[in-house]
Amino acid sequence: MVLLVALLTVSHARLIAQKNSPPHWVGTWATSPVPIENGKGPIGQADYTLRETVHTSMAGGAFRLVISNEMGIKPLSIGAVRVELQPDAPNASSQREVRFGGNSAVVVPSGAKIYSDTLHFALPAQSTLRMSLLIPRQSIPILTMHAYANQPNFMAPGDQTTATTLTQAIESDSWLFLTAVEVQAPQQAASVVTLGDSITDGAVSSRGANLRWPDDLARRLQATPKTSYLSVVNAGIGGNRILHSDIGTNAGPNAMDRFDRDVLSQASVKYLIILEGINDIGVGTGPSNPHEKVSPDELAFALSQLVERAHTHGIKVYLGTIMPDKGLGLYYTEAGEAERQAFNQWIRSNKVSDGVIDFDKAVRDPADPQRLLPAFDGGDHIHPSDAGHHAMADAIDLSLFTR
């Protein structure tokens, strides 16, 4: 009887603790921002509405948005934000107002990001969300944006946040200021971050179709009962490098620089996949204008540092081998190929990460291993086609996430 009472008391205490515990937030979508000078376009010159679309991975009983001015050097004013779940036909009644501390407008300090108030309606897995942000006229010298969304977004004059159809809209290929969507999920739920360059970002994959390899991985994880508790958030940036930055361009800060913001600050990260290095090698050895050369040893040391930083936060790390680029005149040289092979040899045999994903083996042409398999070549000899992205996702052993 004493034991039974003790067990009941412990169970009751656990129920109380669960009831009083804070919500468990998990990233269901994210993108990595870069700083872009606001020398072109209408944003800031007058009141403008941004209409941006994202595709989520994990379901949640409620969700919130993350608005970023992390690259900005002045405060950013947001006049209003509305959100609706697609693919329902757009109509004003399906829209929800997004608030910030109970207010419809908010000012985001320079260098900061903010969370919206919780939106209390269910977000299914693999959802498409459409956000409308009113950006009032103001001085915005630097935009915080992800320059390549591979997703049609729009800008329209005035406050059209409640409009079902935008008028005088200009199509944009960027996500501005919006950097994450987080869901409330069970305590065991967690996220997988994919840190990479334009291959991870989805360059050349079908526009608006969500066929990047991280998207395909998310679908595999969600369809498998043992891994359905995992989301995938994409931290790819086109042109990104491990060791050198291209500030003021779409390539943004180097991977070591952006690691804390783009990986460690994501909600409930449990796993990390890193696929970076082809741009370091191509820029350093390319035939057009080689510069900022790096060695395989320098790249290996840098990745080891990222692994250590992730391990400090309890995150397991899987390293991806670098895929071939023969035929890309901008990058490919025999010296670069030798460096890629040496770097891949280190990745395959490394003792610092928690595992290896052999993307190179999954997509290379067996008849010419320095090239992508033609069916997996997106056309420029470096970026995979939709079929190539699918092959990359299929090359990932899901047992990596259930051990």
Salt bridges, closest charged atoms under 4 A:
GLU84 OE2 - ARG130 NH2 2.14
GLU97 OE1 - ARG99 NH2 3.34
GLU171 OE2 - ARG207 NH2 2.50
ASP173 OD1 - ARG207 NH1 2.50
GLU182 OE1 - ARG64 NH2 2.90
ASP201 OD1 - HIS146 NE2 2.85
ASP215 OD2 - ARG212 NH1 2.72
ASP216 OD1 - ARG219 NH2 2.77
ASP216 OD2 - HIS390 ND1 3.81
ASP246 OD2 - ARG241 NH2 3.19
ASP260 OD1 - ARG309 NH2 2.68
ASP262 OD2 - ARG258 NH1 2.80
ASP262 OD1 - ARG261 NE 3.28
GLU276 OE2 - ARG258 NH2 3.26
GLU292 OE1 - ARG241 NH1 2.77
GLU292 OE1 - HIS291 NE2 3.81
GLU337 OE2 - ARG340 NH2 2.90
GLU339 OE1 - LYS293 NZ 3.46
ASP354 OD2 - HIS311 NE2 2.71
ASP358 OD2 - ARG348 NE 2.96
ASP360 OD1 - ARG340 NH1 3.19
ASP360 OD2 - ARG348 NH2 2.89
ASP360 OD2 - ARG364 NH1 3.00
ASP368 OD2 - LYS326 NZ 3.44
ASP368 OD2 - ARG371 NE 3.19
ASP377 OD2 - HIS381 ND1 2.74
ASP380 OD2 - HIS383 ND1 2.51
ASP394 OD1 - ARG220 NE 3.87
ASP394 OD2 - HIS390 NE2 3.27
